[in-house]
Amino acid sequence: MRERVISYSFFFLGLMLFGFANAIAVKVKYLGLHPWEVLNVAMFQKFGFTIGTWSALIGLFFVAISWFVNRKYINIGTFLNALLIGPFMDLFLWLDFLPAATNTLLDYINLACSVIIGGIAGGLYVAGGVGAGPRDGFMMTVSERTRLSVSHSRILVESIILLIGYLMGGPVFVATFFYTFIMSPIFQVTLRFFRKLRMQLIEERVKV
């Protein structure tokens, strides 16, 4: 029971931080967004609703695809990931306390904070061990079906998503191409750290 509490605490805190990071990025979206957010914003601009709503709908869409193609990457964490990150982002945008774009150096600082927080958040929620996100699960499925490496599958899928988002008028700029190169290393480092921390917390509680 205690192990589950620790795992879900890591997971939900990570999802909340990821939503927070996305909200910061949306405020300075003219600098470019992560490919998935480019698509979410493009859908929002074209069809309405909220950016977070489209994040959830697109996430559930990829859950549905993975469900029929390869279910082994789908569990409760996959659905929670799809359903919560978008609403968390909408909540932070609705609270309206994040700095708006100023077309100055401050915007680049905000973007850097978004990338760093997003990388930390990804490592945190994955370290919880509750389950992979819908997009990650889909890319793992693509990797298995095409025999491409996971990194090559990610590049392939995100390039297609980016192209679709761009053609629909999503915000693509120089920062879009930095996300993978900067966020992924942060994710890898923090994932190892939080996994170790999680195990230490579990072991300490067991001893107690």
C-alpha positions in Angstrom: 0.0 0.0 0.0 2.8 2.4 0.9 4.7 1.6 -2.2 1.6 2.4 -4.3 1.1 5.7 -2.5 4.7 6.7 -3.3 4.4 5.6 -6.9 1.2 7.4 -7.5 2.5 10.5 -5.8 5.5 10.6 -8.2 3.1 10.0 -11.1 0.5 12.6 -10.3 3.1 15.3 -9.4 4.9 14.6 -12.6 1.7 14.9 -14.7 0.9 18.2 -12.9 4.4 19.6 -13.5 4.2 18.5 -17.2 0.9 20.4 -17.5 2.6 23.4 -15.9 5.5 23.2 -18.3 3.2 23.1 -21.3 1.3 26.1 -20.0 4.5 28.1 -19.8 5.4 27.1 -23.3 2.0 28.0 -24.7 2.4 31.6 -23.3 5.4 32.0 -25.6 4.2 29.7 -28.4 5.5 32.1 -31.1 9.0 30.8 -30.4 7.8 27.3 -31.3 6.3 24.3 -29.4 7.0 20.6 -29.0 5.5 18.7 -32.0 2.6 17.3 -30.0 1.7 20.8 -28.6 2.0 22.2 -32.2 -0.8 19.9 -33.2 -2.8 20.6 -30.0 -2.6 24.3 -30.6 -3.4 23.9 -34.3 -6.6 21.9 -33.5 -7.5 24.6 -30.9 -7.1 27.4 -33.4 -9.0 25.6 -36.1 -11.9 23.9 -34.2 -12.1 25.6 -30.8 -12.4 23.9 -27.4 -9.2 24.3 -25.3 -5.6 23.2 -25.9 -5.9 20.9 -23.0 -9.1 19.3 -24.4 -7.3 18.5 -27.6 -4.3 17.1 -25.7 -6.7 14.7 -24.0 -8.6 13.8 -27.1 -5.5 13.2 -29.2 -4.0 11.1 -26.3 -7.2 9.0 -26.2 -7.0 8.6 -30.0 -3.6 7.1 -29.7 -4.7 4.9 -26.8 -7.4 3.5 -29.1 -4.9 2.8 -31.9 -2.5 1.0 -29.5 -5.5 -0.9 -28.0 -6.2 -2.6 -31.3 -2.5 -2.9 -32.4 -0.6 -3.8 -29.2 -2.3 -3.6 -25.8 0.7 -4.4 -23.6 1.7 -0.7 -23.3 -1.8 0.2 -22.1 -2.8 0.3 -18.4 -4.4 2.7 -15.9 -1.5 5.1 -16.1 -1.9 5.4 -19.8 -5.5 6.6 -19.5 -4.6 8.9 -16.6 -1.8 10.5 -18.5 -4.1 11.1 -21.5 -6.8 12.6 -19.4 -4.9 14.7 -16.9 -2.0 16.5 -18.5 -4.3 18.6 -20.8 -6.7 19.7 -17.9 -3.7 20.5 -15.7 -2.4 22.8 -18.5 -5.8 24.4 -19.0 -6.0 25.0 -15.2 -2.7 26.8 -15.1 -3.6 28.9 -18.2 -7.0 29.7 -16.6 -5.4 30.8 -13.4 -3.6 33.4 -15.6 -0.6 34.0 -13.3 2.0 33.0 -15.9 3.9 35.8 -17.6 2.6 36.7 -21.1 4.9 37.0 -24.1 6.9 40.2 -24.1 9.0 39.7 -27.3 12.1 40.1 -25.2 14.8 37.9 -23.7 12.4 37.0 -20.9 10.4 34.9 -23.3 13.4 32.7 -24.0 14.0 32.4 -20.3 10.4 31.2 -19.9 10.8 28.8 -22.7 14.0 27.4 -21.2 12.2 26.9 -17.9 9.4 25.1 -19.7 11.8 22.7 -21.3 13.7 22.0 -18.1 10.5 21.5 -16.0 9.0 19.3 -18.8 12.1 17.1 -18.7 12.0 16.8 -14.9 8.3 16.1 -15.0 8.7 13.4 -17.5 11.4 11.7 -15.5 9.2 12.0 -12.3 6.0 10.5 -13.7 7.7 7.7 -15.5 9.8 6.9 -12.4 6.5 6.3 -10.6 6.1 3.1 -12.6 2.4 3.6 -13.1 2.5 3.3 -16.8 3.7 4.9 -20.1 1.9 7.8 -21.7 -0.4 7.2 -24.7 2.1 8.8 -27.1 5.0 6.9 -25.7 3.1 3.6 -25.9 2.2 4.3 -29.5 5.8 5.0 -30.4 6.9 1.8 -28.7 4.3 -0.1 -30.7 5.6 1.6 -33.9 9.2 0.5 -32.9 8.1 -3.1 -32.5 6.1 -3.2 -35.7 8.6 -1.5 -38.0 11.8 -2.9 -36.2 13.1 0.7 -35.9 14.8 1.8 -32.8 12.7 3.6 -30.2 14.6 6.8 -30.9 14.1 6.5 -34.7 10.4 5.7 -34.1 10.1 8.8 -32.0 11.7 10.9 -34.6 9.4 9.4 -37.3 6.2 9.8 -35.4 6.9 13.3 -34.1 8.0 14.5 -37.5 4.7 13.4 -39.0 2.8 15.0 -36.1 4.9 18.2 -36.6 4.1 18.3 -40.3 0.4 17.8 -39.7 0.4 20.6 -37.0 2.4 22.9 -39.2 0.1 22.4 -42.2 -2.9 23.2 -39.9 -1.2 26.5 -38.9 0.4 25.4 -35.6 3.2 27.5 -34.1 6.5 26.0 -35.5 9.7 27.9 -35.0 13.3 27.4 -34.0 12.5 26.2 -30.4 10.4 23.4 -31.8 13.5 21.6 -32.9 15.3 22.0 -29.6 12.8 20.2 -27.5 14.0 16.7 -28.3 17.7 17.6 -28.0 17.3 19.4 -24.7 14.3 17.8 -23.0 15.3 14.2 -23.7 18.7 14.3 -21.9 17.1 16.0 -18.9 14.4 13.3 -18.9 17.1 10.5 -18.9 19.0 12.1 -16.0 16.0 12.8 -13.8 14.4 9.4 -14.6 17.4 7.7 -13.0 17.4 10.1 -10.1 13.7 9.7 -9.3 13.8 5.9 -9.7 16.6 5.7 -7.2 14.7 8.1 -4.9 11.5 6.2 -5.2 13.2 2.9 -4.2 15.0 4.6 -1.3 11.6 5.9 0.0 10.0 2.5 -0.4 12.9 0.7 1.4 12.9 3.3 4.2 9.2 2.8 4.8 9.6 -1.0 4.7 12.3 -0.8 7.4 10.0 1.4 9.5 
